[in-house]
Amino acid sequence: MSEDVRVIKKYPNRRLYDTTTSSYITLADVKKLVLENIAFKVEDAKTHEDLTRSILLQIILEEESAQGAPMFSSEMLTNVIRFYGNTMQGMMGNYLDKNIQTFIDIQKRLQDQSQAIYGNAAQPMPNANSWAEFLKMQGPAMQGLMGNYLEQSANAFIEMQRQMQNQTRNLFGNFPFPNFAAAGNPFAPASGTPAAAPDADAPKDDGSKSG
């Protein structure tokens, strides 16, 4: 592990110990490390099991439970839960990762443009009028950024669909049925497949009609 990664140990009493500062910290302190882009790892003090994801999920839960507008709606969380155990779980995680990273890239570029115009990007815009002026001036640039975001989002979704098709093709390709041999569509009949022979045990129509 890199020496630049701060190690935080979690003890059985649920207390968190920062090995860099040699002091106990809280979830609020861990959140501060996240906001300050400080790399860290939370591990069990005895087993050294990586607990970073668990701690981050606790922070998210606290933020979602706090007063104000939550980031995740009930509908969104419901849909996310449905993907657990699904064959698309890994693809959906990758899809969300790419979209969030793209959104972060857009935010950073807007901050850089704001800094070039107003100075320190860490400071908020002077007022609503200044922000509106900035958006008006940067309209074409924002349009390009959003277009790039939508394009990457669409590409990620297309890639996800392609992987779904490959999985379906591989799944049905293992069945001993000629109708699953088509490369483009696993459900389409293979070209040149002869029609099925009539059932020898089926009754033959002799043209007579029952009275």
Summary of the structure (lengths in Angstrom):
residues: 211
radius of gyration: 28.7
end to end distance: 89.3
largest distance: 100.1
contacts: 429
relative contact order: 0.06
helix: 53%
strand: 8%
